[in-house]
Amino acid sequence: MSPIIRYFTVASLLYLVLGTGLGLAMALYPQSAGYLLLAHVHFLLLGFIAMMIYSVGYHVLPRFSGFNLYSEFLITVQFYLTNIGLIGMALTWIILKDAASGFYAVLILGLFASMEFIGICIFVFNNIMTLSGKGGKMTP
């Protein structure tokens, strides 16, 4: 397993702890749910679940198809884009709290959400190219 795929797995597990920690914080301090809820949900869905899917997908799909990964470089780009995008969105929601609907908050959230979306598109593109054999045939 390449190091960057391992990073996706480790990041996924860290987001699981972070997301459930925010859930615990909301349970203990219900007033925080207004500004922690979106971060909590995104850390669990985009952080834990999506990152684990990226990790497993990049590791397993080439072996199932018999083709090499199309681009390790794209995996690295995706890793940084999705992590920066996710952390940026979560921090924006938490820090801005009540101002999250203001112009600058929406602009900042849009930037980070776009990074997340581009990362997802990279995952889809990289796997389609891998499954179509553009990375070359695996050698036994």
C-alpha positions as CSV (number, residue, x, y, z in Angstrom):
1,M,0.0,0.0,0.0
2,S,1.4,3.4,-1.0
3,P,2.0,5.9,1.8
4,I,-0.6,8.4,0.5
5,I,-3.3,5.7,0.6
6,R,-2.2,4.9,4.2
7,Y,-2.6,8.6,5.0
8,F,-6.2,8.5,3.8
9,T,-6.8,5.6,6.2
10,V,-5.2,7.4,9.2
11,A,-7.0,10.6,8.4
12,S,-10.3,8.7,8.2
13,L,-9.7,7.2,11.7
14,L,-8.8,10.6,13.1
15,Y,-11.9,12.1,11.7
16,L,-14.0,9.4,13.3
17,V,-12.6,10.4,16.7
18,L,-13.0,14.1,16.0
19,G,-16.6,13.7,14.7
20,T,-17.7,11.5,17.6
21,G,-15.9,13.9,20.0
22,L,-18.0,16.8,18.6
23,G,-21.1,14.6,19.1
24,L,-20.2,14.0,22.7
25,A,-19.6,17.8,23.2
26,M,-23.1,18.4,21.8
27,A,-24.6,15.8,24.1
28,L,-22.9,17.4,27.1
29,Y,-23.5,21.0,26.1
30,P,-26.7,21.0,23.9
31,Q,-26.4,24.8,23.3
32,S,-23.4,24.1,21.1
33,A,-25.4,22.0,18.6
34,G,-26.2,25.1,16.6
35,Y,-22.6,25.7,15.5
36,L,-21.1,22.2,16.0
37,L,-23.7,20.1,14.2
38,L,-22.5,20.8,10.6
39,A,-18.9,20.2,11.5
40,H,-19.8,17.0,13.4
41,V,-21.8,15.6,10.4
42,H,-19.1,16.6,7.8
43,F,-16.3,15.1,9.9
44,L,-18.1,11.8,10.0
45,L,-19.4,11.7,6.4
46,L,-16.7,13.4,4.4
47,G,-13.9,12.8,6.9
48,F,-14.4,9.2,8.2
49,I,-16.6,7.5,5.6
50,A,-15.4,9.2,2.4
51,M,-11.8,9.1,3.4
52,M,-12.1,5.4,4.2
53,I,-13.8,4.8,0.8
54,Y,-11.0,6.7,-0.9
55,S,-8.4,4.6,0.9
56,V,-10.1,1.2,0.2
57,G,-11.0,2.2,-3.4
58,Y,-7.5,3.2,-4.3
59,H,-6.1,0.0,-2.8
60,V,-8.7,-2.5,-4.0
61,L,-9.9,-1.3,-7.4
62,P,-6.6,-1.7,-9.2
63,R,-6.2,-5.2,-7.8
64,F,-9.7,-6.2,-8.9
65,S,-9.3,-4.7,-12.4
66,G,-5.7,-5.9,-12.9
67,F,-4.6,-2.4,-13.9
68,N,-2.2,0.0,-12.2
69,L,-3.4,3.2,-10.6
70,Y,-3.7,5.9,-13.2
71,S,-2.0,8.6,-11.2
72,E,-0.4,8.6,-7.7
73,F,0.1,12.4,-8.1
74,L,-3.6,12.9,-8.4
75,I,-4.2,10.9,-5.2
76,T,-1.8,13.2,-3.4
77,V,-3.6,16.3,-4.8
78,Q,-6.9,14.9,-3.8
79,F,-5.6,14.1,-0.3
80,Y,-4.6,17.7,0.4
81,L,-7.7,19.3,-1.3
82,T,-10.2,17.1,0.6
83,N,-8.5,17.6,3.9
84,I,-8.0,21.3,3.6
85,G,-11.6,21.7,2.3
86,L,-13.1,19.7,5.1
87,I,-11.2,21.3,7.9
88,G,-11.7,24.7,6.4
89,M,-15.5,24.2,6.2
90,A,-15.7,22.9,9.7
91,L,-13.6,25.7,11.2
92,T,-15.7,28.3,9.3
93,W,-18.9,26.9,10.8
94,I,-17.4,26.7,14.3
95,I,-15.6,30.1,14.4
96,L,-18.2,32.2,12.6
97,K,-21.1,30.6,14.5
98,D,-24.0,33.1,14.0
99,A,-22.3,34.9,11.1
100,A,-22.3,31.8,8.9
101,S,-24.8,33.3,6.5
102,G,-22.9,36.5,5.8
103,F,-21.3,37.3,2.5
104,Y,-17.7,36.6,3.5
105,A,-18.7,33.4,5.4
106,V,-20.5,32.1,2.3
107,L,-17.6,33.0,0.1
108,I,-15.1,31.2,2.5
109,L,-17.4,28.2,2.8
110,G,-17.8,28.1,-1.0
111,L,-14.1,28.1,-1.5
112,F,-13.6,25.2,0.9
113,A,-16.6,23.3,-0.4
114,S,-15.3,23.7,-3.9
115,M,-12.0,22.2,-2.8
116,E,-13.9,19.2,-1.4
117,F,-15.9,18.8,-4.7
118,I,-12.8,19.0,-6.9
119,G,-11.2,16.3,-4.7
120,I,-14.2,14.1,-5.2
121,C,-14.1,14.6,-8.9
122,I,-10.4,13.7,-8.9
123,F,-11.2,10.4,-7.1
124,V,-13.9,9.6,-9.7
125,F,-11.6,10.5,-12.6
126,N,-8.6,8.7,-11.3
127,N,-10.6,5.5,-10.7
128,I,-12.4,5.6,-14.1
129,M,-9.0,6.0,-15.8
130,T,-7.6,3.1,-13.7
131,L,-10.5,0.8,-14.5
132,S,-10.2,1.6,-18.2
133,G,-6.6,0.5,-18.1
134,K,-5.0,3.9,-18.7
135,G,-2.5,3.2,-15.9
136,G,-1.2,0.1,-17.6
137,K,-1.5,-3.6,-17.0
138,M,-0.4,-4.9,-13.6
139,T,2.6,-7.2,-13.7
140,P,2.3,-10.5,-11.8
